Amino acid sequence: MNQNDMEKNIVRYGNLQPCKTAFIDAHTPGSNQKENFTILGGGVSESPDQHVHLTEKVGFNIGAAGQPPKCRNSLHSHRTAEVFFVLKGRWRFFWGRYGSAGEVTLEEGDIFNIPTGIFRGFENIGSDYGMLMAILGGDDAGGGVIWAPQVIKDAANHGLLLSENGRLYDTKKGESLPKGIKEMPILSDKELLDFPELKTSDVVPSYVARYWDLMALSDNQPVNVIGHNGVLYDKPGFEVDFISRNSISSNNYSTEKYEILMPVRGHWKFKWDSGETVINPGDTVLVPPMLQRSISPNMTGISSMYRVRNTNDKAGPTVKK
């Protein structure tokens, strides 16, 4: 693979293209300043305005959420995995039918494998623009987003309607549902019983990993964060490991799987059979199967990276028993 072809597989942080109308809460006060990014795969955006950087199907999606301080993402659920790590800022995650069942605060580098099937939301509680990187299970990201009933009702009060096929219509722009298309139905009380209400103590020990703990564990070898014998619970259809300066050699290696490189801190030299480049925090690299490659820190100081690969695992149980 030549230099130009590989550069097409690298989405640089500075080139990310946001969508501010990706979801149903785009007009709702408190949520109307968020930006959604689809980096790899189809994503879960409800807007045709969403830009997709890389369209390859690798078994999972890569996305990101950018938000200014005090901006929140409304309560929703997914049918497949949703994993976040904090690239920039300080974030509060909350979950449950009304967002009051439990919560946790994440700092830069922390990672959260949110239990599948619970309502979850998050907000930037830092003082600057914050960025979350996301990994979503499945090529179609589970068929979209399931919104808590109050989110759909609030959105309608601010001019946005969601169709039954997951498409947004903005009544403030004169749009309306096409003939024969109904609004997305609101979950009934009976259906809501299928969404667990988990306490913080049910979630944090098995689903949250702290950056500095991973740094300590990665002193001699990569840390298996998600996957077989991973630090975090569940096998969501992809595996995630954590690499720091002392846990990876500069030797060439290859894998039969797609591999995504996502630096957290520091600058990394990425080399392959016919070229090399430097990748930085916020960059996303799609490495095709069987390509000989090596990664190594490019400068002194703290260096860390999450590495994601597709697997044949089906999503595990929703909640650890």
N, C-alpha and C positions, 0 to 999 in steps of 0.2 A: 504494500500500500504506500503510494507516494505521499509527499508532504501535503499537497493540496487536497487529496482525498481524505487524509486523516483530519485536516483542519475542518472539513465539513462535518466530522463526527464530534467536534468539540464545540460546546455552547459556552461562550465566555460570559462571565457575570455581567460585564459591561454591555453586552449585546442582547441581554434578555428583554423581550418585548411583553409588557404587561397588558392585561385586560382589566378594565375597571367596571365592566358590566357582565362579569362572568356568571354571577349567581343571583338568586331571587332577592337577596337582601341588598342589592346594589343601590337602592334608594333609601333604605331604612337608616334613620339617624343612628350614629354609632358604628355602623358597618359600611357606610357609603364612601369611605376613602381607601378601602382595601384594594390591593392589586393581586391578580392571579396570573401565574405563569405556567404554561404547559411546555416542558422541556423535551420529554420523550414520550411517545405514544399518543393516544387520542385524548387522554385526560378526562375530566368529568365536567367541563364547562357547559353551562346551559345557554351560552351565547354564541352566535355565528362569528362574532368579532374576535374570538379567542385565537391567537396565533400559536401554531404548533411548530416548534423548532426542528424536532427529529421525529419522523413518522414511523420508524421501524417498530415492528412488534416483537418484543423480546420476552413477553410473559408478565411484565409489570410496567407501570408508568412512573415517570419522574416529573415532579412539578415543584412549585414553590408558592409561598404566600408572603407578600410584602405589605406591611401595615405601619402607619404612623402611630405615635403614642395614643393610647386610650381607644384605639380602633379594635373592634372585635369581629370575629367570624361566628355567625349564628349557629345555634344548635342543629346538628344534622347527624346522620348515620350512614354507614356504608355496608354493603353485603360482603365486601372483601377487606383485606388488611389496609390499614393506613398508618404509616410510620413517619414520624417527623424527627428531624434534628435541627437544633437552633444554630443558624449561621451567624446571625447578628441579633443582639438585644436580649431582653428579658421578657418571658412570656408566662402567662397564667393559662393553664388548661383546666377546663371544668366539664362536668358530665352529669348525665341523668336527665329525666324528662323535662325538668325546669332548670337544669344546670346547677343544681344545689346538692347532688348526691355526694360529690367528691371533687377535689381539685389538687393540683400540684403546680409548683412554679419551676420553670426550666431556665437554665442559664446557657450561655454559648457553649456549644459542643454536646450538650445533653441530648439523649435520644429517647423517644417514647413510642413504643409499639402499642397503639391504642387497642384495647380489646374490641374485636369485631362485634357489631350489633348493639353498641350503646350509643346514645346521643352524646355528642361531644361538641365543644366550642373552644375558642381560644382568643386571647386578647393580648396586645402588646402593652405591657405595664412598665416598659423602660422609658427612657427620656429621649430616645432618638428613633428614627425609622428602623424597624426590625425586619428580619428575614428568616423564614422557616423553609427548609428544604423537605420535600415530601416524597415518599415511595408508596405507590398505590398498587394493590394486588390485581393481577389479571390484565389482559390486553385491553379489555373494555372497561377497566376500573370498576367492575361489579355492576355495571348497568346504570351508573349515575348516583345521585344523592337522594337520601330520604330525609326530608325536613320535619322538624318538630311542628305540630299544628300551629302554634302561635307565630312561627316564622312566616308561614304562608299567609296567615291572616294579616300580619303587620305589613307584609310586602304589598298585598292588595290595597291596603289603605294608603300606600305611597305609589300606586300606579303600576305595579308589576304583577303580571299574571303568569303562572307556570302551567303549560299544557300537560296533558296526560302522557305525551311522548317526550317530556323533559325539555321543552323549548320555551324560552322566555318571550313575553310580549309586553311592550311598554305602552300603556294607555296614554301616557303623557306625550307620546309621539304620534298618537292617533292609531296605534296598532290595536288589533283585536284578534281573538282566537279565530282561526279559519273555520269555515262551515264544516260541521261534522266532527270537529275536534273539541273535546271537553277539557275542563280544568283538571289539574292534578288533584285527585281525591285526597282529602284530609284523613289521616289515620283515625280510626275509631278507638274508643276506650278499650275495646277488646283487643284490637291490634297492638295498642300501646303496651299491653301486658307482656308482649314478646321482647321488649327492650329492657334489659336488666338495669336495676338501680344499684350500682356498686359503690361501696365506701372507699375512701382514700386508701385505707389499709388493705382493701382487696386488690387494688390496682398497682400502687407504687412499687412494692417490693419485687414484683415479678415482671413489670412492664416498663419500668423506667431505669435507665442506666446513666450514671453521672460521668461527665467528661473526664474529670480528674481521676476517678476510679479506673476508667478505661486506660488512661495514660499510664497509671501504675501497673496495671495488668499486662500492658503491651511492651514491657521493658525488654523482653527477649523474643517474643513471637506475636503475630497478629492475634487479636482477640475475636473469637466467634461470638458476635453480639446476638444475632438472630439466625436460627437454623439448628442443625443437629448439635445437641449439647451446648446450645447458645446460652449466654448470660441471661437473656430475656426469654420469656415463655412464648411458645407457639412456633409453628412452621407455616408461614403465610404464603408459600409459593415462590419465595425468593430468600436468599441468605445475605446477611450483612456482616462484614467484619470490620475491625478498627485497626488501623496501622499508624504507628508513630516512628520516629527516627530510628529507634533501636530494634524495631520488630520486622524490618524488611531489608533484604540485601539488594544490591544493584544487579544481581544475576538475572539473565533472561528467563522467562517462564511463559507458558501458554496454558490455555484451558479450552475445553470443548464448549464452554458456556459463553454467553454474552457477559461482559463485565463492564460495570459503570464505576468510574473513579470520581469521587466527590471530595476534594480537599476541604478541610475545616480551618486549619492554620498552616502558615508557612508556604513556601514555594517549592514545587516538586518538579524534578526533571523526569519527563516521560519520554522514553525511547522505544522505538519499534524497529523492525528489520530494515527500514529504508529512510528513517528520519528521526527527529527528536524535537521537543518543544518544552516549554515551561508551563505548568498549570498552577492555578492560584485558587485561594478560597472563593467559593461561589461558582467556579467553573464546573462543568459536567462533561465527562469524556465517555463516549460509547466505543468500547473496544470489541471488535468482532471476534468470534471464536477462532481458535488456533493461531492467531497472530502472535508471533514472538514479541514480547515487550518486557520492559523493566521500568521500575519507578524508584526514585531515590530523592531525598531532600536536596534542594539546590543551594541552600544557604544554611548558615548556622542558626541556632535558635529552635524554638518549639515548632515541630511539624507534625501534622496529624491528618488523617484521611479516613473517610468511610468508603468501603468497596462493596458493591452490590453485584450479585450473580443470580441468574434464573435457576430454578430447580424444578423438579417434577412433583414436589410436595403439594398436596391439597391443603387448604387452610385448616388449621387445627381447631380444637374446641374453642368456643367463644371465651369462656372464663376458666381459669385454672381452678381445678377442684382440690 
